[in-house]
């Protein structure tokens, strides 16, 4: 007898995504699909930011460490800058000439963005649904699934038109679009699962 | 031989007795007249529940006063709803729904309250002045001529994720100078974050989302309080299954205090009336005396209330509570008159003549007997209250006027209304239990001289041995301490250090420009203190409106960065790859701005951004511009005070400490007032009873007062203003009891009057001593102790002074 639950989780996810294409996924359903997403504890990242006003993209790289409550964004290139989020506060740690400086991040836009990133990386899609309309998109050869997050809030919409997430068993790519020519692409590689 | 003419007050009593109904109507007419006068004079809200309105700041520094008033008014109209849930999204959704409920209710002005930074289009407001706006770090680099540091900062900011910079910002603001200015402007007070327009923070596993609201009416508007209280209950019930909802604001404390005060007024009033009823019915076995006493209580309270309203335009709730204890005193005169009806049976074996006199007892006859004692008693009480009036403390003055006018009304009611009210009353021929008790009590004082000496000696010894208590000038005495209120404080504890502290800074300058410059100088110090952890944050006007000097400096910096040869913009362009279009556009735009218009404070105050900080502007006071700098999360007040000491035109205002200082001044004034009252009463006694007689009579209130204070010290009660108010009352009552006993020809009936007066007073004030409001507790305990002591001392002094 055919049993849906015996399929590979990602197969289930793909079927669901196809079935629900074009319509907003119900919260409960979405939560079930993304339960399959493997959480990671550590990954490498490469961030490429395209800005219309600049003739070349801004490229940075490093690693990210993730826990149940927060994450550390350890940018190594081109500057050594850490962004530490403990679930409540955000601290920027810089090391210039061997001197370490810590600064608490208090501007609302950055804190909002950081919390969204945390939810995205931990797969807390149910939480994200209150702020974003989440729609599945067509998958391609590179990734098994894509999701598009469109901000519900007009203020956030002014800054971010949409976020596109792609992946397989792990989240692999985050694309944050401000406008057609202004966007940031973050590639996550070498994910190591949580213990 | 011709009989001497009767004294004038005999004639008055006879006239009132002969025209009983007319006198009664005249009294009602006078009371009505007072009521109408007070109604004309009264404010829209006759009952005042604002505890701080009792503190008069007259004579203090006008800048401090303006600052305290502004911060007080700002805080008074704000209410913050805290929505808590372990899941942030649950809390957010409920906060959003609750915000809609608040808007729909029409009880709040949400447009003002939710003028969050994110909702105001700051970019549009500041667009015309964009070359004049810079953050502190930028200007510090500029002053050091360190343009390279500015370029480095842009590069680091763009690569890092620690500051969100929208892509289109770069084309208008390549050095991110405006971006950093706005970042500084939009920073949230720690430990809060802004989540989708709401301030939020996590405490003990719960996410707390704040929904700020602005009240449409005063937090002390009685009707409005009722509407808010009902609405609050509805909302808490509506959300109780999903999230925890807790409103915090001055109005919530005011409602809690009001409810408690009203409960206490009702309880004390009802129990006192029950006690008086039981005493009267059991003693006089008739409803006539009862209705007469009820009339005295009601007319006394009305007289006190109307007089207070006519003089002060409103009556404070604290006065009503204090005034409700008047029930226990205003009936003393009635008791004295009614007890006189037992004069023939006071020794249980009256002569035939006395029995006849008893049968013939009439109100006018009784009034003539007791009038000297009660009029002297009234005079001493009024003098005592006049002493309180001299204290200058609004709360004490209200109680003084309420009580003095209430007693005077009760006295007038006795003379003018009792002949009609008791016209059909025939005093009972039976000897009641209370009279037997009074007689027995009176019999205990046969060896009064020795007892009096012993009590005096014990009083002196105890006064010497008593543990010394400090004076408590804490303003919290005015507020109630109940589990509900403590819960409110506990729930909002995380808000306390984070929003606006009760300490703040007032800055003054000869002009608006000088004021803004002084604020900017102050900012350097406050930033230092923030980094050291002495304070967690601050807010000031010059963050929103830089001084003209600073605006010019920023404009010159922009010209240097963009237009001078070998400019920093070229270096930046090479480093991050700015397109030529952006560079040229910026250069041309800046060239076109030759004499930029200055952003002025008056212009900003008329802009849509004004609600964000207009409360910080105090305006022109004594030809000086003044503003408030609010502080949050103060961890070391003495250090802050020391660091601000040398700054000219900068005053640290400590609301709590300043008010407690003012409170302390009132204690001194009340003590002086009490001393004046004592001297005046002594003068009255000397005039009436001669040097030795008068001085001896004063022993009663003196012993009662000293022994009461001594006992309070043994009870570890830190002495405060309200104990001293109680002493004024003891002075009046102690004199009343002594005078009743001294001037009465019928000792047992006089003792019955004192017994009934003491029992009712003891009952009313004993109840007050259990109040959750510190001030009322102190007042009640003092009078309860003083009454008990007076009840012992008065018979001794009265007997010995005969």
Interface residues (C-beta under 8 A of the other chain):
Chain A: X47 X49 X51 X52 X53 X54 X55 X56 X58 X60 X73 X75 X78 X79 X81 X83 X87 X88 X89 X90 X92 X94 X103 X104 X105 X106 X107 X108 X109 X110 X111 X112 X113 X114 X115 X117 X126 X127 X129 X130 X131 X153 X155 X156 X159 X178 X179 X182
Chain B: X87 X88 X89 X92 X93 X117 X118 X119 X155 X156 X158 X159 X160 X161 X162 X163 X164 X166 X167 X168 X170 X171 X174 X183 X186 X187 X188 X190 X191 X193 X194 X195 X196 X197 X201 X202 X576 X577 X578 X579 X582
